[in-house]
């Protein structure tokens, strides 16, 4: 049996090096995500992510989702594709003013649960076409006591409407 050609050896070394870097970056990203959201007793602390948003993990009708906290949104909005795949009850259509302009969406009803114990039964949400991620709006946030500053969103769950 002969030795492998030099180019195979070099390619293998470079591929293993690239794999090591990739796995290292993935591990770093997981650890960053884990430290951005902390529940301590009756307080939830969410650190601003690298994308500039606060992310609050939760569920809609049992499916795990990552909500973007949107203090400028009147109501909670979800991607139309998510509402369709969950088979959420539809309650008609509505025109919504978004950062991208006016869009027509569908009013849907679902059960929302946020990590930390916050939930909303039969919450009316707007399912919007082209929306990339669920947005947690003031219809839920307005029930909570929260403060934001220096890249940290702190939610006090004591006395909050759950």
C-alpha positions, 0 to 999 in steps of 0.5 A, spaced: 500 500 500 502 506 498 502 513 501 496 518 500 498 523 495 500 530 498 494 534 496 490 529 500 494 530 506 494 537 505 486 538 504 485 533 510 488 538 514 485 544 512 478 540 512 479 538 519 482 545 521 475 548 518 471 543 522 474 545 528 473 552 527 466 551 525 465 547 532 468 552 536 464 558 533 458 554 534 459 552 541 461 560 543 454 562 540 450 557 544 454 559 550 452 566 548 445 565 547 444 561 554 447 567 558 442 572 554 436 569 558 436 568 565 430 567 570 432 568 577 426 568 582 421 573 580 425 576 575 427 575 568 433 578 565 434 578 557 441 581 554 441 584 548 443 580 542 448 581 537 443 583 532 441 588 537 434 585 539 432 582 545 430 575 544 424 571 549 424 564 548 417 561 548 411 557 545 405 558 541 400 552 542 406 548 544 411 549 539 418 553 541 419 559 538 424 565 539 420 572 540 423 578 538 421 583 544 418 589 540 416 595 545 414 599 539 408 594 536 401 594 539 400 587 538 403 580 538 405 578 530 407 572 528 409 569 521 403 567 517 407 560 515 407 559 523 400 560 524 398 556 518 403 550 520 400 551 527 392 551 524 391 557 529 383 559 529 382 565 524 378 571 526 378 575 519 383 580 516 386 586 518 391 591 515 397 593 519 402 598 519 409 595 519 416 598 518 415 596 511 409 599 510 402 597 510 400 590 510 394 585 510 394 580 515 390 575 518 387 575 526 389 568 529 388 566 536 393 562 540 396 560 547 402 564 548 407 561 553 414 565 555 419 562 559 419 565 566 412 563 567 408 568 563 402 566 559 396 568 555 390 564 553 387 565 547 391 571 545 389 575 539 395 575 534 396 578 527 399 573 522 403 577 517 406 574 510 413 575 510 415 576 517 421 573 519 420 572 526 414 572 532 414 579 535 412 580 542 408 586 542 405 591 548 399 587 548 403 582 552 409 586 555 404 592 557 401 587 562 408 586 565 413 591 569 419 592 566 425 596 565 430 597 559 437 600 559 444 599 558 443 593 553 439 589 559 431 588 559 429 586 566 422 584 567 419 583 574 414 578 574 411 579 581 404 582 581 404 581 573 398 579 569 399 572 567 
